[in-house]
């Protein structure tokens, strides 16, 4: 296999020789220079401590332009959560399935490689792949939290050899990457569990942990929950492996995330100020508003979480919840659309990677498939809804779960009637044991989709995996026929910079992909015919 050279911000995948943090400001976004002084690099466990905040900041990017092009203008809009009110490049942009080369390069060049750079330096300083050090195994969990988002965006990625210190690294198939994820998570849980047992109450990396303040017991729960998420991803393509890994995750030592107190997400900690860039998108850039699919479901359900997740809009002196459909013709002036509803996300809102509600819905799906999840599907489904209502501070969960009548509402564009569209989802809320497994799966995933907001990347991934919830298609499709409007977008094309720098590497990556490098090619786990057996 030929090696593909990863294009970097710097001249090397890893920092070579004596590390000079003052020279790394182009690589490390928003990292205060005092985070990695020479004194810190000589202490117990802090030699690599400064790299952990950077690794955490790149699970979901905390830099505004990188977040916009790797998250907001991809998963946030393709999941149906949000839509853009401006016609970037005369409507020739992601929302209409036309991909700008510069936008495609950002997730690879600036987010993927930053995460690799931080992880690689940790690996180099801890002995590498077979290290029993707790700090290295914590880094493994963080690496997987970041890398699974990229393989689910592109398919094949460079993975097995990342962090080796080599200037080149091969692309790996998505199947290979997923199997390695499971192996690495098993090892990380084993090592961290031993550390917790032998050092009760110890938090050796607290000052570098933006998520759990150094509490490895909570990181173990996250690792097991992430294992469950990844196992479920294979439910259609490798059901036996999916069941085995899901059941392993549910019974693993340390348990799962079952309480909102244990939700995984980046927070501002001490000098490590973190801005939730979704706030920047709606409040500063004014480039994002509520999506029509999200409003259709929440409004139709009369969902109490709607007012917690989005603000009331104001159009022509009329107040209400107003949403925008993705992939429509937009004029050059977005001022008329700024009155649409905005996400209730502030600059200091934690950036949630995974919550307890998602874990409950994962168990609900597993139980629906006949797997041993320690709970039946209906109970886990209700747990997920209850946890989500509690997370958002919404009341009325019990009454909501009993509603067997309400369905999604038709979408009415408050400014342009030609954008109106009838509801495409007709699933009700209340659990119905007499329904088919596929219909109850739609019920589970629709509620899971609501509960995961605003994690658009994961919501888009689950939509591709299951076909649920049913989302409005784009009205304008500028993909030149490479993406079916009804099937919708399945992946992002590879970084265009790789075609210039690494033509042989990309040739092999496309071969592993098994289809053309466009948005219509399905990923490995995204099978065409989906049915729950």
C-alpha positions, 0 to 999 in steps of 0.5 A, a space after each residue: 500500500 502506498 502511503 498518503 502524505 497528510 498535509 499539515 499546517 506546520 511542516 511535519 505531522 508531529 513536532 520535531 526535535 526540541 518542542 518550542 511552544 512559541 513557534 506553534 501558534 499556527 498549529 494550536 488554536 487559542 492555546 495560551 503560551 503559558 500552558 506548556 512552559 519548560 517547567 511544566 514539561 519536566 513535571 510528573 505527568 505534566 510533560 504532555 499535559 498541555 496537549 490534552 486541552 488541545 485534543 479536547 478542543 478538537 473533538 468538536 472544534 472550538 475555533 470559530 472558522 474551523 467549527 463553521 466549516 467542519 460542523 455547522 455547515 455540515 452536520 448541523 444543517 444536514 441533520 435538519 437541526 439548523 439552516 443558513 440564512 445567507 446565500 454563501 457564494 450565490 447559493 453554491 455551497 454545502 446547503 445546496 450540495 455544491 462543495 467549495 474546495 476551501 471549505 472541504 480542506 478545513 476539517 482535514 487540514 485544521 481540525 483532523 491534523 490538530 487532533 493528530 498533532 496533540 495525540 502524537 505528541 502524547 504518544 511520543 512521550 508515553 511510550 506509544 501503543 502498548 503503554 500502560 500509562 493512564 495518561 496515554 490511555 486517556 488520550 486514546 479515548 480522546 483520539 477516538 472521540 475525535 477520529 470517529 467523527 472524521 471517519 463518519 464524515 469521509 469513510 477511509 481515513 489515516 488512522 492506524 499509523 497516526 502519531 507514529 512520528 512518520 512523515 507519511 501515513 496510509 489511509 485505512 478502510 472504515 471497517 479497519 478503523 472501527 475494529 481498532 476503535 473497539 480494541 483501543 477502548 477495551 484497553 483504555 477502560 482496563 488501564 483506567 479501571 486499574 488506576 481508579 481501583 489503586 488510587 481512589 479519589 486521585 485526579 492527576 490530570 485535573 488541570 488539563 481536563 476540560 470535561 470531567 476535571 480529572 475524574 477517570 471514573 467518569 472517563 470510563 463511563 464515557 469510553 463505555 458509552 462511546 463503545 456502545 455508540 460505535 457498536 450500534 453504528 454497525 447494526 446493519 452492516 455487521 449485526 453480529 459484531 454490533 451485538 457483541 460489542 454493544 453487549 460488552 459495552 453495557 456490561 463493562 466495568 465502570 458502567 455507562 453514562 446514565 445521569 445528566 451529571 455525567 454528560 460528556 462535554 467541554 467546559 471553560 476551566 480556569 485559564 482554559 477559556 472555551 467559547 461555544 462556537 454555535 453561539 458565534 454562528 448565530 449571535 455574531 456571524 448571524 449565519 445560522 437559524 432554526 431548521 424546518 425539519 426540527 420545527 416540523 417535529 417539535 411544533 407538531 408534538 407540541 414539545 415543551 423542549 422547543 422553547 428551551 432549545 430555540 428562542 422566539 423569532 420576530 418577523 414583521 412584528 409577529 412573534 413565533 417560532 420561525 424556521 428556515 428550510 435548507 437548500 432553498 434559493 436565498 437572495 443576497 440580503 439576509 436581513 429579512 431572515 434574521 428574525 427566524 428563531 436562534 439556538 438557545 446556546 450562549 458563549 459559555 454553554 458546555 459543548 456536549 459530545 454525548 449525553 445520558 439520553 443518547 445512551 438510553 436510546 442506544 439501549 432502547 435500540 439494542 433491546 428492540 433488536 433482541 440484544 441483552 441491554 439489561 432493560 427492555 426497549 420501552 423502558 429505555 425509550 422512556 428513560 431517554 425522554 425523561 433524561 432529555 426533559 430533565 437536561 433541558 429543564 422542561 416539564 410534562 414528560 409523563 404526559 408527553 410520553 402518553 401522547 399517541 395522536 400528535 405527529 409532525 406539522 407541515 412546514 410553512 415558510 413565513 416569507 416565501 410560500 413556494 418553500 412550503 412542504 407537507 410533513 414527511 414524518 408521521 410517527 407518534 410519541 407514545 410507545 406502541 408494542 404492537 407496532 412493527 420493529 421498524 416503526 418503533 425504531 423510527 420512534 426511538 431515533 426521532 426522540 434520540 434526534 431531539 435529545 442529541 440537539 445540538 450535536 448535529 454531526 451525530 444526528 446526521 450520522 444516525 439519520 444516514 445509518 437508520 433513515 430516521 427521522 424523516 427529513 425535508 429534502 433540499 429544494 435546490 440541488 447543485 450537485 450535478 446529479 452526484 447526490 440524489 435529492 430524496 436519498 440526501 447527502 451521505 458523506 463529505 468529499 475528501 479534502 481537495 488539497 490531498 488531490 494536489 499533494 497526495 494523488 496516489 494516497 487519494 487514489 487508494 482512499 477512493 478504492 477503499 471507499 468503494 465508490 466515487 469521491 462525492 456526496 452520494 457514495 454511501 459509507 461502509 456502515 450505511 447500507 442501502 436496504 435497512 430493516 430491523 430483524 
